[in-house]
Amino acid sequence: MSETNREVAGAGDRAGGRSSQSVLFEIYITELDRLRRIAAGMGLGAADAEDALQDVSLKALRRGPKCKSRDEAVRWLTKVTVNRCLMHHRREKRFTRSTAEIIKRRTENALEQTGTDAKAIAAEELEVVRQSLSELEDTLLTTVVLRYFVGLNSTEIGQILELSASAVRTRLREGRMILARKLTERGIEL
């Protein structure tokens, strides 16, 4: 067992009886940047992401699981964050606007160096990409976001979503194929 895992597993004994929830909350604090990237990748704006992450922190403080290792705690926090983001989309139906903002920010620097015509074309393409992403099923969207917005590999995504790495790769391939088909149908050359 690694030192970090021993730290989580035995934290209650060494930390004067700290609860597993307080240890989980400390891990939450250390992983906050990664959780913010997940929320942004899932299409939440800054304010909505903070609301979702506040829900995650409260859940960690109130009734988080007793994790045996730091890795297990990080997987739990990631999964709860993804679920909170999906709940937000279902409730608020803001995904389309938020995704457009994420894609816009990612390409803004490149667009500044092009002419007005290229900017107009790029803006149209961004709208098509945003619309295509919004039409993906939640299961495909989650794997695509965790891979391409957060940079996790198939094994890490599988641990979070409780899938095998090959199932994750299958979902990624299916998501890419659907996106490619939708983009081609809408006039975007790949």
Secondary structure, 3 states (H helix, E strand, C coil): CCHHHHHHHCHHHHCCCCCHHHHHHHHHHHCHHHHHHHHHHCCCCHHHHHHHHHHHHHHHHHHCCCCCCHHHHHHHHHHHHHHHHHHHHHHHCCHHHHHHHHHHHHHHHHHHCCCHHHHHHHHHHHHHHHHHHHCCCHHHHHHHHHHHCCCCCHHHHHHHHCCCHHHHHHHHHHHHHHHHHHHHHCCCCC
